[in-house]
Amino acid sequence: MKKEHEINTKKRNFDQEATNWDQVPGRVKVAEGIAQSMIREITLTPDMDVLDFGCGTGLLTFALQPFVNSITGVDSSRGMIDVFRKKIKEQNLKNVKAEFVDLEKGDVLRGSFHLIVSSMTLHHIKNITPLFKQFHSLLLPSGQLAVGDLEPDDGQFHSDNEGVFHFGFDRKELHQIFADNGFRDVRHLTAAQVEKPVEGGQIRLFEIFLIIGRKCPLNFFNRL
């Protein structure tokens, strides 16, 4: 996996972007692609409790909501959470809630879930291994983790790489991180593609993958 880069990695101010976040067509397209891939690849059931990590304004959350018992969105941007909560109120949804959680300030994720999902958030996390350990601890037995993120992009996907710690992820290496942190039956696929202009005025096609793994039983590795 590409090493963390050292340029312009201060925390991005998502609060300022929250109000207009959903007005970027490419961003909405990516979220829809990831959501539809999850709906196809994961058996969502009415008894499932789901956590959406890095939920933003809830583009993924609200796409999955009709298929599950409950879904909790967590994010470290108060602005994003405010927009999220406004949507919950406007749609009068009883099975969706939003929580402000800032892991960098010592907050921890809480709860028990059948499924944890995340869309386009992982590349903003400097050290992902502790996060995967938290995900594993929150999942119920045989629960699943599903992450949508960027293929290696050479730092060209974002017009400003402020707050970007990873220029995409190699699928095979991320697959190994899943395995190293207690997940099996790991599989990955292309979830979305988006064209964006890059430096020099050229148009580049970026791929977004979805990777899914299932929590191992506690004695799984002891049997190997």
C-alpha positions in Angstrom: 0.0 0.0 0.0 1.2 3.5 -0.7 2.9 5.1 2.2 1.2 8.1 3.8 2.3 11.2 2.0 3.6 14.3 3.9 2.0 17.1 1.8 -1.1 19.0 2.9 -2.5 16.5 5.3 -4.0 18.8 7.9 -7.6 18.0 8.7 -10.0 19.1 6.0 -12.8 21.5 7.0 -15.8 19.4 6.0 -18.1 21.6 8.1 -17.8 24.4 5.5 -18.6 22.0 2.7 -21.6 20.3 4.3 -24.4 22.5 3.1 -23.5 22.0 -0.6 -22.1 18.5 -0.3 -24.9 16.8 -2.1 -24.9 19.2 -5.0 -21.8 17.7 -6.7 -23.1 15.1 -9.3 -19.9 13.0 -9.3 -20.0 12.6 -5.6 -23.6 11.5 -5.6 -22.9 9.1 -8.5 -20.1 7.5 -6.5 -22.2 7.1 -3.4 -25.0 5.6 -5.5 -22.6 3.1 -7.1 -21.3 2.0 -3.8 -24.8 1.7 -2.3 -26.1 -0.3 -5.2 -23.1 -2.6 -5.1 -23.6 -3.2 -1.4 -27.3 -3.9 -2.0 -26.4 -6.5 -4.6 -23.5 -8.1 -2.8 -24.8 -8.2 0.8 -28.0 -9.9 2.0 -29.6 -7.0 3.8 -32.4 -8.1 6.1 -35.1 -6.3 8.2 -33.4 -7.4 11.5 -30.0 -5.9 10.7 -28.4 -3.1 12.7 -25.9 -1.1 10.6 -23.1 1.4 11.3 -22.1 3.9 8.5 -18.7 5.2 9.4 -17.8 8.6 7.9 -21.4 9.0 6.9 -21.2 12.6 5.8 -24.6 13.9 4.8 -25.9 10.3 4.6 -25.8 9.6 0.9 -25.0 5.9 1.6 -27.0 5.7 4.8 -30.3 6.7 3.3 -29.9 4.4 0.3 -29.5 1.4 2.7 -32.1 2.5 5.3 -35.2 0.9 3.6 -33.6 -2.6 3.8 -32.5 -2.8 7.4 -33.8 -2.6 11.0 -31.7 0.4 12.0 -28.7 2.4 10.7 -26.4 4.7 12.6 -24.3 7.3 10.9 -21.2 8.6 12.6 -18.9 11.4 11.4 -16.3 13.7 12.8 -17.8 16.8 11.1 -20.5 18.6 13.1 -21.6 20.3 9.9 -22.2 17.0 8.1 -24.1 15.6 11.1 -26.3 18.7 11.2 -27.3 18.2 7.5 -27.8 14.4 8.2 -30.1 15.1 11.2 -32.1 17.6 9.1 -32.7 14.9 6.5 -33.8 12.5 9.2 -36.3 15.0 10.5 -37.6 15.9 7.0 -38.1 12.3 6.1 -39.5 11.4 9.5 -37.3 8.3 9.8 -37.4 6.3 13.0 -34.7 3.8 12.2 -31.9 6.3 11.4 -29.8 8.2 13.8 -26.6 10.4 13.6 -23.8 10.6 16.0 -20.8 13.0 16.2 -17.6 10.9 16.8 -14.1 12.2 16.5 -11.6 9.4 16.9 -8.7 11.9 16.7 -9.9 13.5 19.9 -10.3 10.3 21.8 -13.9 9.4 21.0 -14.6 5.7 20.5 -17.2 3.9 18.4 -19.9 2.1 20.4 -22.6 -0.4 19.8 -23.1 -3.8 18.3 -23.8 -4.2 14.6 -24.5 -6.9 12.0 -22.9 -4.7 9.3 -20.4 -1.8 9.2 -20.2 0.2 6.0 -18.0 3.1 4.9 -17.9 5.1 1.7 -14.9 7.2 0.5 -13.7 7.7 4.1 -10.8 5.4 4.6 -8.3 7.5 2.6 -8.9 10.3 5.1 -7.7 8.1 8.0 -4.0 8.2 8.7 -3.6 4.9 10.5 -6.3 2.4 9.4 -5.2 -0.6 11.5 -6.6 0.6 14.8 -9.9 1.5 13.0 -10.2 -2.1 11.7 -9.7 -3.4 15.2 -12.5 -1.2 16.4 -14.7 -2.4 13.5 -14.0 -6.0 14.4 -14.9 -5.5 18.1 -18.2 -3.8 17.2 -19.4 -6.5 14.9 -21.6 -9.3 16.1 -20.5 -12.9 15.3 -20.2 -13.3 11.5 -21.0 -9.7 11.0 -19.7 -8.0 7.8 -17.5 -5.0 7.0 -18.0 -3.3 3.6 -15.7 -0.5 2.5 -15.9 1.5 -0.7 -12.8 3.6 -1.6 -10.4 4.6 -4.4 -8.1 2.6 -6.5 -4.6 4.1 -6.4 -5.0 7.6 -8.0 -1.6 9.2 -7.8 -3.2 12.0 -5.8 -5.2 13.2 -8.8 -8.8 12.4 -7.7 -9.1 15.4 -5.3 -8.6 18.9 -6.5 -7.1 19.6 -3.1 -5.4 16.8 -1.2 -5.9 18.5 2.2 -6.7 15.8 4.7 -5.9 13.0 2.3 -3.5 10.5 3.8 -3.7 7.7 1.2 -3.7 8.2 -2.6 -6.1 5.3 -3.0 -5.6 1.6 -2.0 -4.3 -1.4 -3.7 -7.1 -4.0 -3.4 -4.8 -7.0 -2.7 -3.0 -5.1 0.1 -6.3 -3.9 1.6 -7.5 -7.5 1.3 -4.6 -8.6 3.5 -5.3 -5.9 6.1 -8.9 -7.3 6.3 -7.4 -10.8 6.9 -4.8 -9.6 9.4 -7.5 -7.9 11.5 -9.9 -10.9 11.8 -11.9 -11.0 8.6 -12.4 -13.9 6.2 -14.3 -14.6 3.0 -12.8 -11.3 1.8 -13.9 -10.3 -1.8 -13.6 -7.1 -3.8 -15.2 -5.7 -7.0 -15.5 -2.4 -8.9 -18.4 -0.4 -7.5 -18.3 2.8 -9.5 -16.3 4.8 -12.1 -16.2 8.5 -12.4 -14.5 10.8 -14.9 -12.8 13.9 -13.6 -10.5 16.5 -15.1 -6.9 16.4 -13.9 -3.9 18.6 -14.2 -3.3 19.6 -17.8 -6.9 19.6 -18.7 -7.1 15.9 -19.4 -10.1 13.7 -18.4 -9.2 10.7 -16.2 -11.4 7.7 -15.3 -11.2 6.8 -11.6 -12.3 3.5 -10.2 -14.0 3.0 -6.9 -13.9 -0.5 -5.4 -16.0 -2.2 -2.8 -14.3 -4.7 -0.5 -16.3 -6.9 1.9 -15.2 -9.3 4.7 -16.9 -11.3 7.4 -15.8 -11.3 11.0 -14.1 -14.5 12.0 -15.3 -16.6 15.0 -13.1 -16.0 18.0 -11.5 -19.5 17.7 -11.2 -19.3 13.9 -7.4 -18.7 13.8 -6.8 -21.3 16.5 -8.1 -23.9 14.1 -5.7 -23.0 11.3 
